[in-house]
Amino acid sequence: MKTVKIAALALVVVYLAACSYLYLQQQSLVFNPGTADVAEAVQQVPRAENVTLTAPDGLALKAWWVAPADGKPVYLYFHGNAGNLQGSFGDPSGRAERFEGLTRAGAGLLAVSWRGYGGSPGEPSEQGLKMDADTALAWLRRQAPSAAILLFGESLGTGIAVEMAARESLAALILDSPYTSITDIGALRYPWLPVRLLAKYPFESLQHAGAVTEPVLIQHCSEDDTVPYAQGRSIFAGLGSSEKLFVTVAGRCHVPSIIGQLPLLRELEERFSRS
């Protein structure tokens, strides 16, 4: 009996240690920043220039800016949790190539480097990234007041984009690999832990989807090991938009190429262009 009690106590200790580890390591589990200064790589995107956005808490955020051609809309881009504006660790130049595709036909682009990422100071947090997003939107509206804004969220950035689209008037919303919440993803990965009680960065996206009324385009890989495909479908079903399209990219991938969606994006650009 004593042996059983000791074993049970050991299991409790291990379980509490696992809970403590999850709670204390959340920042590194949710955010995986590349710290190389993105200002040094801006030339990878044609017509792009470095700009600095000052957040309300004083942080000077790095960003890439491509001015739109006359009458063209602007993409406001929120990137994912890993790497920097150039790309993720697995695809170091993937985002720069994506930006080139988005701006090829004359559309503008503002891509903000989150706090703690790519030369921007500070440490990432949910509230901090939302502050960065609002800072970028305010700057863009001052810089290009007549341009339609196409809000583009990628992976982690989709939750911030959905919440923004729910409360702001924007031309359209594009989501690449969206999730219902970071808490839901954590609960799937660690089903034996009380993730919902421990979550510091829930990034609740689904609860805001019903207030989104802009036209929406979503793409999601059918076998996504990072953000389950079913979560992307749940976001799509929960949207309040009367005009929405879900594109399934077949295969095992996460944040796939947007080359296949460029014709749809060009249609959006033309729709919100001014003569």
Backbone bond lengths (Angstrom), bond angles and torsions (degrees), N, CA, C in turn:
res aa  C-N    CA-C-N  psi(-1)  N-CA   C-N-CA  omega(-1)  CA-C   N-CA-C  phi
1 M - - - 1.465 - - 1.532 110.92 -
2 K 1.331 115.43 -40.25 1.454 119.41 179.27 1.523 110.59 -62.00
3 T 1.342 116.59 -39.30 1.462 121.25 179.43 1.526 110.68 -62.90
4 V 1.329 116.20 -41.02 1.460 120.96 178.98 1.526 110.53 -63.19
5 K 1.327 116.18 -42.46 1.459 119.59 179.53 1.519 111.60 -64.28
6 I 1.318 115.94 -39.84 1.465 120.03 179.04 1.530 110.11 -64.56
7 A 1.357 115.75 -42.45 1.468 120.20 179.64 1.527 110.63 -64.05
8 A 1.341 116.40 -42.47 1.465 120.27 179.44 1.526 110.90 -63.72
9 L 1.349 115.65 -41.48 1.458 119.71 178.68 1.528 110.94 -63.50
10 A 1.337 115.27 -40.10 1.465 119.84 179.39 1.529 110.68 -63.00
11 L 1.337 116.20 -40.35 1.469 120.10 178.47 1.520 111.04 -63.70
12 V 1.338 115.93 -40.85 1.458 119.87 178.63 1.527 110.69 -63.15
13 V 1.327 115.76 -43.21 1.465 120.26 179.49 1.525 110.60 -61.96
14 V 1.336 116.00 -45.05 1.472 120.47 179.39 1.523 110.16 -61.97
15 Y 1.329 116.39 -43.61 1.464 120.66 -178.66 1.531 110.84 -63.32
16 L 1.335 116.81 -44.47 1.465 120.35 179.03 1.524 110.97 -65.59
17 A 1.329 116.37 -35.29 1.459 120.04 177.59 1.529 110.20 -65.38
18 A 1.344 116.40 -39.91 1.472 120.44 178.05 1.523 110.42 -64.59
19 C 1.332 117.16 -40.56 1.468 121.38 177.39 1.525 110.25 -62.78
20 S 1.328 116.58 -43.89 1.457 120.70 -179.94 1.525 110.83 -63.54
21 Y 1.327 115.62 -42.08 1.468 119.64 179.72 1.525 110.28 -61.58
22 L 1.337 117.09 -46.56 1.457 120.91 -179.69 1.524 110.35 -60.28
23 Y 1.303 117.22 -43.72 1.462 120.45 -178.17 1.530 111.36 -65.75
24 L 1.329 116.23 -45.52 1.458 120.27 -175.14 1.526 113.21 -75.03
25 Q 1.338 117.05 -26.71 1.463 120.86 -176.25 1.521 113.08 -99.58
26 Q 1.315 118.00 11.87 1.463 119.53 -175.86 1.514 113.65 -58.63
27 Q 1.315 116.45 -39.78 1.461 117.72 -177.61 1.525 111.42 -58.89
28 S 1.339 116.50 -44.33 1.463 119.29 -179.58 1.525 112.39 -74.59
29 L 1.343 117.76 -22.68 1.455 120.92 177.52 1.530 111.54 -77.71
30 V 1.323 116.86 -35.12 1.470 120.97 -177.96 1.523 111.71 -88.50
31 F 1.331 116.81 -39.40 1.465 121.35 -175.79 1.529 109.79 -113.27
32 N 1.313 116.07 131.48 1.467 121.05 -178.22 1.530 108.57 -133.57
33 P 1.337 117.20 69.66 1.462 119.80 -171.05 1.518 115.03 -75.25
34 G 1.326 114.54 142.53 1.453 121.48 165.17 1.517 106.71 -91.56
35 T 1.315 117.51 130.79 1.460 120.26 -171.19 1.526 114.05 -99.30
36 A 1.339 118.76 -3.27 1.463 120.13 178.23 1.526 109.76 -59.68
37 D 1.312 116.88 134.26 1.457 122.52 -175.21 1.529 110.25 -65.99
38 V 1.324 116.25 116.75 1.463 120.43 -176.37 1.519 112.06 -71.40
39 A 1.335 117.73 -16.39 1.460 119.77 178.86 1.523 111.21 -59.27
40 E 1.325 116.98 -27.73 1.459 121.23 -177.28 1.523 112.74 -79.90
41 A 1.330 117.76 -7.31 1.469 120.69 -176.82 1.522 112.84 -118.99
42 V 1.319 117.85 9.93 1.464 120.60 -174.68 1.522 112.39 -60.80
43 Q 1.343 117.32 -26.00 1.459 120.39 -178.76 1.525 112.55 -66.48
44 Q 1.332 117.59 -10.61 1.458 120.23 177.62 1.530 111.93 -68.63
45 V 1.321 117.10 -18.34 1.461 121.25 179.37 1.527 108.29 -111.49
46 P 1.322 118.44 115.41 1.462 120.44 -179.34 1.525 112.19 -54.57
47 R 1.311 116.70 136.68 1.467 125.68 177.24 1.518 113.61 72.65
48 A 1.327 118.17 -0.07 1.464 120.26 -176.77 1.521 111.47 -80.36
49 E 1.326 115.77 150.07 1.449 122.04 175.13 1.521 109.52 -137.19
50 N 1.309 115.69 156.83 1.459 121.26 177.32 1.517 110.16 -80.49
51 V 1.323 116.30 135.57 1.459 121.42 172.47 1.529 108.17 -133.43
52 T 1.305 116.04 160.81 1.460 122.03 178.64 1.522 109.02 -118.64
53 L 1.322 116.11 129.31 1.460 122.44 179.08 1.525 107.88 -111.20
54 T 1.312 117.54 128.73 1.459 121.06 -178.18 1.522 110.09 -98.42
55 A 1.320 116.21 114.81 1.459 122.00 179.89 1.532 110.24 -75.20
56 P 1.338 118.09 159.98 1.467 120.77 179.98 1.526 114.11 -56.98
57 D 1.332 117.29 -26.66 1.466 119.01 178.92 1.525 112.51 -88.70
58 G 1.340 116.39 9.36 1.459 120.96 174.09 1.508 115.98 93.84
59 L 1.325 119.04 -7.82 1.461 120.81 -178.94 1.529 110.57 -68.97
60 A 1.327 115.83 135.77 1.460 122.42 178.51 1.525 108.47 -94.92
61 L 1.316 116.94 102.41 1.458 122.23 -174.15 1.523 111.35 -89.02
62 K 1.329 115.91 136.29 1.455 120.60 174.40 1.536 108.86 -77.14
63 A 1.323 115.68 148.07 1.462 120.34 176.94 1.520 108.99 -155.70
64 W 1.328 115.56 155.53 1.459 122.20 172.97 1.519 108.63 -106.22
65 W 1.321 115.69 134.85 1.456 121.63 -176.73 1.519 110.00 -127.26
66 V 1.313 115.52 126.93 1.463 122.39 171.48 1.519 106.54 -118.68
67 A 1.322 117.08 114.27 1.460 120.01 -179.54 1.526 109.46 -68.40
68 P 1.334 117.60 139.35 1.463 119.76 -179.97 1.522 111.70 -75.46
69 A 1.332 116.07 151.12 1.454 119.99 169.75 1.524 108.44 -66.34
70 D 1.312 116.37 163.40 1.461 120.55 -176.76 1.523 111.32 -53.17
71 G 1.323 115.53 125.12 1.447 121.30 175.64 1.520 116.04 81.80
72 K 1.336 117.76 -4.40 1.461 121.15 -176.51 1.530 110.89 -87.21
73 P 1.342 117.07 152.05 1.471 120.52 176.70 1.517 111.63 -76.23
74 V 1.336 115.43 175.84 1.469 122.25 179.89 1.519 109.43 -127.10
75 Y 1.324 115.94 134.58 1.460 121.46 172.02 1.525 109.22 -85.24
76 L 1.327 116.31 128.03 1.466 122.26 169.66 1.515 106.41 -102.97
77 Y 1.350 116.54 112.26 1.466 121.19 -166.91 1.522 111.20 -110.09
78 F 1.345 115.29 127.09 1.459 123.16 175.62 1.527 108.84 -112.18
79 H 1.327 116.80 112.75 1.473 119.96 -172.84 1.533 112.63 -84.08
80 G 1.326 115.00 174.66 1.457 122.44 -174.60 1.520 114.08 -81.75
81 N 1.335 116.32 -169.89 1.463 121.09 -168.44 1.515 114.47 -82.65
82 A 1.332 118.27 -17.20 1.466 120.34 -173.43 1.523 111.39 -115.33
83 G 1.343 115.53 143.81 1.455 120.26 175.39 1.515 112.25 84.78
84 N 1.342 115.21 -142.36 1.462 120.90 179.85 1.522 109.10 -149.76
85 L 1.323 117.93 -163.07 1.462 120.31 -177.13 1.518 112.98 -62.80
86 Q 1.326 117.73 -28.90 1.464 119.88 177.88 1.518 111.61 -64.23
87 G 1.324 116.80 -44.63 1.449 120.66 -177.69 1.515 111.44 170.24
88 S 1.311 115.27 180.00 1.459 121.34 176.91 1.525 108.74 -84.39
89 F 1.331 116.52 174.58 1.459 119.28 179.59 1.532 111.43 -66.42
90 G 1.332 116.56 -33.07 1.462 120.00 179.05 1.507 113.67 -79.45
91 D 1.331 117.44 -19.64 1.459 122.91 -179.19 1.526 107.40 -141.26
92 P 1.349 117.00 78.18 1.466 121.97 -167.86 1.526 115.70 -60.35
93 S 1.320 118.72 -22.46 1.460 120.22 179.69 1.522 112.21 -117.21
94 G 1.336 116.66 11.68 1.456 121.01 -172.97 1.516 114.41 -63.35
95 R 1.332 117.34 -39.44 1.469 118.66 -178.52 1.524 111.01 -73.45
96 A 1.318 117.57 -38.46 1.465 119.75 176.91 1.526 110.29 -60.38
97 E 1.332 117.03 -41.68 1.461 120.34 177.39 1.524 110.99 -64.92
98 R 1.325 116.33 -37.42 1.463 121.00 177.51 1.533 110.40 -63.99
99 F 1.325 116.93 -43.30 1.462 120.58 179.71 1.533 110.86 -63.05
100 E 1.321 116.06 -37.17 1.466 119.29 177.90 1.524 110.24 -62.32
101 G 1.331 116.76 -40.96 1.454 120.33 178.91 1.518 112.05 -66.57
102 L 1.326 116.63 -41.12 1.461 120.52 -178.35 1.531 111.57 -64.63
103 T 1.324 117.30 -35.82 1.467 120.91 -173.22 1.527 113.29 -98.36
104 R 1.311 117.60 0.72 1.463 121.94 -172.84 1.525 112.97 -59.18
105 A 1.332 117.09 -34.55 1.469 120.56 -175.48 1.531 112.62 -97.24
106 G 1.320 116.88 13.97 1.466 119.69 174.74 1.514 115.68 107.68
107 A 1.330 118.20 -7.17 1.465 119.91 176.65 1.522 109.69 -66.46
108 G 1.317 116.30 151.93 1.452 120.91 176.38 1.517 111.23 -89.53
109 L 1.325 116.24 175.65 1.467 121.70 -178.99 1.518 110.27 -153.65
110 L 1.319 115.68 134.36 1.459 121.42 165.43 1.515 106.88 -125.81
111 A 1.338 116.31 114.27 1.464 121.94 179.29 1.523 107.75 -116.85
112 V 1.315 116.40 114.90 1.458 121.20 -176.47 1.517 110.13 -91.37
113 S 1.320 116.25 137.64 1.458 122.40 174.48 1.530 107.47 -89.98
114 W 1.328 116.31 112.09 1.469 120.26 -176.62 1.521 112.04 -53.59
115 R 1.313 116.03 154.46 1.470 121.14 174.72 1.529 109.96 -55.08
116 G 1.332 115.57 132.58 1.457 120.69 -177.62 1.512 113.59 86.67
117 Y 1.326 117.31 -5.31 1.465 122.35 -179.32 1.533 110.68 -113.83
118 G 1.321 115.97 140.92 1.455 122.10 166.05 1.510 116.97 51.91
119 G 1.318 118.09 38.30 1.451 120.75 178.14 1.514 114.55 96.45
120 S 1.333 118.07 -9.49 1.467 120.10 174.54 1.527 108.79 -79.09
121 P 1.328 118.09 136.56 1.474 120.78 -178.06 1.529 111.60 -74.88
122 G 1.314 115.38 173.79 1.451 121.31 175.56 1.517 113.13 91.64
123 E 1.317 115.77 -177.55 1.458 122.59 178.27 1.522 109.13 -120.88
124 P 1.329 117.94 141.08 1.463 120.00 -177.76 1.525 112.47 -72.81
125 S 1.314 114.92 146.09 1.460 123.58 173.63 1.517 105.97 -157.51
126 E 1.318 117.00 166.57 1.468 118.65 179.92 1.525 110.86 -62.66
127 Q 1.313 117.71 -48.94 1.460 120.01 -179.02 1.519 111.00 -65.95
128 G 1.321 116.69 -35.51 1.457 119.97 178.93 1.517 112.44 -64.57
129 L 1.338 116.97 -44.28 1.461 120.02 179.41 1.526 111.42 -66.31
130 K 1.322 117.05 -35.94 1.466 119.67 177.35 1.527 110.14 -66.83
131 M 1.323 117.07 -35.73 1.463 120.32 175.26 1.528 110.34 -64.77
132 D 1.345 116.09 -41.85 1.464 120.35 178.00 1.527 110.79 -61.25
133 A 1.331 116.40 -41.62 1.461 121.25 -179.98 1.525 110.83 -62.71
134 D 1.322 117.08 -45.46 1.462 120.57 179.05 1.528 110.88 -64.48
135 T 1.330 116.04 -36.93 1.467 120.39 177.16 1.522 110.35 -62.15
136 A 1.334 116.86 -43.25 1.466 121.07 179.71 1.523 111.41 -64.41
137 L 1.333 116.99 -43.16 1.459 120.29 -179.97 1.526 110.96 -63.03
138 A 1.318 117.15 -43.87 1.467 120.64 -179.86 1.530 110.59 -63.18
139 W 1.324 116.77 -42.81 1.468 120.58 178.77 1.518 110.42 -62.24
140 L 1.330 116.90 -44.25 1.458 121.35 -178.10 1.528 111.27 -63.43
141 R 1.301 116.61 -40.98 1.465 119.46 179.62 1.522 111.67 -65.93
142 R 1.314 117.19 -31.22 1.470 119.42 175.43 1.522 111.53 -75.32
143 Q 1.320 116.13 -38.26 1.457 121.31 -174.70 1.525 111.92 -74.74
144 A 1.335 116.30 -38.66 1.471 120.66 -177.19 1.527 108.65 -134.67
145 P 1.326 117.22 69.70 1.460 120.83 -171.22 1.525 114.81 -63.54
146 S 1.318 118.24 -23.54 1.463 119.99 -177.51 1.527 113.35 -98.03
147 A 1.322 117.83 -4.57 1.470 121.23 -176.23 1.528 111.16 -84.31
148 A 1.330 116.06 137.89 1.465 120.55 172.42 1.521 109.03 -69.51
149 I 1.328 116.65 143.16 1.466 121.41 -177.11 1.522 109.93 -107.37
150 L 1.333 115.29 121.52 1.464 123.34 175.24 1.527 106.74 -102.07
151 L 1.313 117.20 106.09 1.465 122.02 -175.47 1.519 109.80 -83.46
152 F 1.333 116.27 124.47 1.464 121.88 -174.66 1.529 108.91 -121.81
153 G 1.333 116.48 116.05 1.455 121.54 177.20 1.515 111.17 -111.40
154 E 1.324 115.55 135.23 1.465 122.14 -179.95 1.523 109.99 -118.08
155 S 1.325 117.41 121.15 1.462 122.87 174.88 1.533 110.94 51.18
156 L 1.336 119.10 -114.64 1.460 120.19 179.82 1.529 111.00 -53.55
157 G 1.321 116.42 -37.71 1.459 121.32 -178.87 1.515 114.32 -65.73
158 T 1.348 117.67 -16.40 1.461 118.70 -179.17 1.526 111.78 -66.95
159 G 1.322 117.04 -36.29 1.459 119.77 179.64 1.511 111.63 -64.39
160 I 1.333 116.35 -39.53 1.459 120.91 178.11 1.529 109.60 -68.67
161 A 1.336 116.47 -38.61 1.463 120.90 -179.49 1.525 111.56 -67.07
162 V 1.326 117.54 -42.28 1.466 120.43 179.90 1.525 110.09 -63.12
163 E 1.323 116.74 -44.98 1.463 119.91 179.99 1.523 110.79 -62.26
164 M 1.341 116.94 -39.38 1.464 120.03 178.88 1.523 111.45 -67.83
165 A 1.334 117.02 -44.02 1.464 120.77 -179.36 1.521 111.47 -63.92
166 A 1.332 116.99 -26.24 1.467 120.81 -179.78 1.530 112.05 -71.88
167 R 1.342 116.99 -22.36 1.467 118.83 -175.30 1.523 113.49 -120.07
168 E 1.336 117.71 -8.21 1.454 121.42 -179.56 1.531 110.16 -116.53
169 S 1.315 116.17 156.05 1.463 121.20 176.69 1.529 108.60 -94.71
170 L 1.320 116.22 108.73 1.459 122.44 -176.97 1.524 109.21 -127.46
171 A 1.324 116.33 164.48 1.464 119.30 -175.76 1.525 111.85 -72.80
172 A 1.328 117.06 -43.56 1.463 120.85 -177.00 1.519 109.26 -162.89
173 L 1.321 115.49 163.96 1.466 122.85 -179.62 1.517 108.70 -127.73
174 I 1.325 116.39 128.12 1.464 122.48 175.80 1.525 107.55 -117.55
175 L 1.316 116.56 129.32 1.464 121.84 -177.82 1.517 110.13 -124.00
176 D 1.307 115.90 128.85 1.465 121.68 178.54 1.523 108.22 -114.81
177 S 1.334 116.49 109.53 1.462 123.08 177.70 1.532 112.39 64.43
178 P 1.334 118.28 56.72 1.464 121.14 -177.02 1.525 113.31 -78.41
179 Y 1.319 115.93 154.61 1.459 123.95 179.66 1.527 109.85 -118.79
180 T 1.315 116.41 159.90 1.465 120.24 175.18 1.519 110.63 -77.37
181 S 1.314 117.21 -40.85 1.464 123.06 171.88 1.517 108.04 -168.51
182 I 1.319 116.26 154.72 1.464 120.31 175.13 1.527 109.57 -65.60
183 T 1.323 116.19 -31.91 1.466 119.85 177.39 1.523 110.64 -61.72
184 D 1.334 117.27 -41.86 1.469 120.36 178.57 1.522 111.05 -61.90
185 I 1.332 116.89 -40.59 1.461 120.06 178.42 1.527 110.16 -64.23
186 G 1.329 116.24 -44.20 1.464 119.96 179.15 1.512 112.40 -62.17
187 A 1.329 116.48 -39.02 1.469 120.24 -179.72 1.526 111.04 -65.88
188 L 1.315 117.36 -32.00 1.468 120.95 176.96 1.530 111.08 -71.91
189 R 1.320 116.41 -38.18 1.465 120.57 -177.14 1.530 112.37 -77.77
190 Y 1.327 116.16 -31.62 1.462 120.57 -177.51 1.526 109.40 -127.49
191 P 1.331 117.46 66.26 1.473 120.23 -173.98 1.520 113.29 -66.04
192 W 1.315 118.48 -16.85 1.466 121.74 -178.50 1.544 112.11 -89.54
193 L 1.322 116.72 -1.35 1.461 120.71 -178.68 1.535 110.72 -114.70
194 P 1.327 118.27 151.09 1.477 122.06 -179.97 1.533 111.04 -79.86
195 V 1.335 115.34 65.58 1.461 121.22 -173.78 1.528 111.92 -56.91
196 R 1.319 116.50 -39.96 1.468 119.24 -175.25 1.534 111.67 -67.27
197 L 1.311 117.10 -25.63 1.459 120.27 177.35 1.526 111.83 -82.69
198 L 1.330 116.66 -25.63 1.456 121.06 -173.08 1.528 113.46 -97.54
199 A 1.340 117.21 -12.03 1.465 120.89 -170.83 1.532 112.39 -63.47
200 K 1.334 116.58 126.03 1.458 122.59 174.54 1.524 111.56 -99.45
201 Y 1.318 116.65 -23.25 1.469 121.78 -177.94 1.523 108.67 -127.52
202 P 1.324 118.97 75.10 1.472 120.29 -173.77 1.522 114.27 -70.40
203 F 1.322 118.72 -29.56 1.468 121.99 -178.29 1.529 110.46 44.14
204 E 1.299 115.95 60.48 1.464 120.99 -179.37 1.525 109.77 -71.48
205 S 1.307 116.53 111.67 1.468 121.52 -178.07 1.522 111.86 -100.54
206 L 1.321 116.42 -45.16 1.460 120.25 -175.05 1.524 111.83 -59.75
207 Q 1.316 117.60 -35.58 1.456 119.76 -176.72 1.532 112.45 -67.34
208 H 1.335 117.24 -16.48 1.466 121.25 177.99 1.531 112.36 -98.76
209 A 1.332 117.16 -13.79 1.464 120.37 -171.35 1.521 112.71 -60.52
210 G 1.309 117.66 -35.65 1.460 120.73 -177.12 1.514 113.51 -63.89
211 A 1.335 117.47 -22.31 1.465 121.17 -179.72 1.525 112.52 -90.59
212 V 1.319 117.13 -0.41 1.467 121.03 178.24 1.526 108.74 -83.76
213 T 1.324 117.00 121.94 1.469 120.78 -178.89 1.526 112.75 -118.42
214 E 1.343 117.19 -6.09 1.455 120.27 178.26 1.534 110.60 -68.04
215 P 1.330 118.37 158.55 1.470 120.31 169.07 1.532 109.88 -58.36
216 V 1.332 116.89 139.51 1.466 120.83 -174.57 1.530 110.39 -130.40
217 L 1.327 115.22 136.70 1.463 122.73 171.45 1.522 107.79 -121.76
218 I 1.331 116.89 126.36 1.468 122.46 178.87 1.526 108.88 -121.17
219 Q 1.345 116.16 138.53 1.459 119.51 166.23 1.528 108.31 -125.64
220 H 1.347 114.96 145.19 1.462 119.68 -177.10 1.526 108.19 -155.90
221 C 1.323 115.87 138.34 1.471 120.70 177.47 1.530 110.27 -73.30
222 S 1.324 115.69 141.03 1.466 119.91 -177.78 1.519 112.27 -68.22
223 E 1.336 117.42 -26.20 1.463 122.04 178.57 1.522 108.61 -125.54
224 D 1.307 115.07 71.67 1.458 121.83 -177.80 1.526 108.62 -95.13
225 D 1.336 116.46 115.05 1.465 121.07 -178.69 1.525 112.74 -83.28
226 T 1.325 117.34 -9.73 1.460 120.99 -178.31 1.523 111.42 -97.26
227 V 1.317 116.40 -52.66 1.470 122.43 175.38 1.526 107.32 -121.30
228 P 1.320 118.42 110.48 1.458 120.69 -175.15 1.536 112.65 -53.92
229 Y 1.318 114.73 137.71 1.466 121.94 178.07 1.528 111.01 -53.21
230 A 1.326 116.85 -38.47 1.462 120.89 -178.98 1.525 111.89 -60.18
231 Q 1.325 117.50 -30.90 1.456 119.66 178.67 1.527 111.13 -70.49
232 G 1.320 116.44 -37.13 1.460 119.48 175.20 1.521 111.22 -62.75
233 R 1.329 116.27 -40.53 1.462 119.99 177.46 1.527 111.25 -65.33
234 S 1.333 117.19 -36.10 1.465 120.43 178.79 1.526 111.07 -65.78
235 I 1.328 116.77 -41.30 1.463 119.98 176.15 1.527 109.76 -60.50
236 F 1.324 116.39 -45.55 1.464 120.84 -179.38 1.526 110.92 -58.83
237 A 1.334 116.16 -45.81 1.467 120.35 -179.09 1.518 111.34 -65.81
238 G 1.338 117.35 -31.73 1.455 120.95 -176.11 1.513 115.18 -83.60
239 L 1.322 118.20 -9.95 1.459 121.37 -177.66 1.527 111.39 -64.38
240 G 1.322 115.95 142.06 1.452 120.34 175.65 1.516 112.66 -85.13
241 S 1.314 117.88 -1.62 1.462 122.68 -177.38 1.520 111.37 -68.20
242 S 1.317 115.59 138.62 1.469 120.35 174.61 1.521 111.34 -84.80
243 E 1.311 116.09 -14.70 1.468 121.89 179.94 1.525 108.49 -123.68
244 K 1.308 116.85 108.13 1.457 120.29 -177.79 1.527 109.68 -151.95
245 L 1.327 115.57 150.58 1.462 121.70 -178.12 1.524 108.86 -139.80
246 F 1.326 116.21 132.95 1.468 122.08 177.86 1.524 108.33 -113.66
247 V 1.327 116.04 124.02 1.461 121.96 179.33 1.521 108.83 -110.59
248 T 1.326 116.90 120.63 1.461 122.00 177.23 1.514 109.67 -91.11
249 V 1.328 116.42 125.39 1.470 121.90 174.40 1.517 107.08 -99.03
250 A 1.316 116.52 113.85 1.461 120.66 -174.93 1.522 111.47 -68.17
251 G 1.341 115.88 140.13 1.452 120.78 173.66 1.511 113.96 113.62
252 R 1.342 114.44 178.16 1.462 122.20 -178.91 1.528 108.86 -91.75
253 C 1.318 116.74 109.01 1.459 120.86 -177.99 1.529 108.78 -165.93
254 H 1.320 114.61 170.12 1.462 121.37 174.54 1.522 107.15 -145.03
255 V 1.317 117.41 131.59 1.454 123.57 -173.45 1.530 109.40 52.32
256 P 1.319 117.08 69.42 1.462 120.83 -178.17 1.524 112.07 -72.32
257 S 1.302 116.15 173.19 1.461 121.49 176.38 1.530 109.77 -57.53
258 I 1.325 115.84 147.70 1.466 119.16 176.12 1.532 111.66 -98.02
259 I 1.325 116.65 5.45 1.468 119.59 -178.08 1.531 110.58 -54.90
260 G 1.330 116.61 -42.08 1.453 120.02 -179.06 1.514 113.99 -66.81
261 Q 1.343 116.80 -21.64 1.465 120.79 -178.27 1.530 112.57 -98.52
262 L 1.341 117.86 -2.10 1.456 119.69 -178.20 1.538 113.37 -58.23
263 P 1.341 119.77 -38.91 1.474 117.81 176.53 1.533 112.65 -59.04
264 L 1.339 117.21 -39.82 1.464 120.23 177.61 1.528 110.94 -66.90
265 L 1.317 115.87 -39.03 1.456 119.49 179.48 1.527 110.82 -68.81
266 R 1.320 116.88 -35.95 1.468 119.42 176.62 1.529 110.17 -63.42
267 E 1.326 117.05 -37.24 1.462 120.19 176.90 1.528 110.55 -62.18
268 L 1.350 116.10 -41.92 1.462 119.61 177.24 1.528 110.59 -62.81
269 E 1.327 115.94 -44.08 1.455 120.00 -179.35 1.526 110.95 -59.71
270 E 1.333 116.16 -45.32 1.460 119.35 -179.69 1.527 111.44 -65.47
271 R 1.292 115.08 -37.27 1.469 119.20 -179.48 1.520 111.91 -62.23
272 F 1.332 116.20 -35.44 1.457 120.26 -176.95 1.518 112.87 -106.40
273 S 1.328 116.33 18.98 1.457 120.84 173.70 1.520 109.85 -88.36
274 R 1.324 116.01 149.65 1.451 121.95 176.22 1.520 109.64 -105.89
275 S 1.315 117.24 138.17 1.464 120.93 178.61 1.536 109.72 -76.85
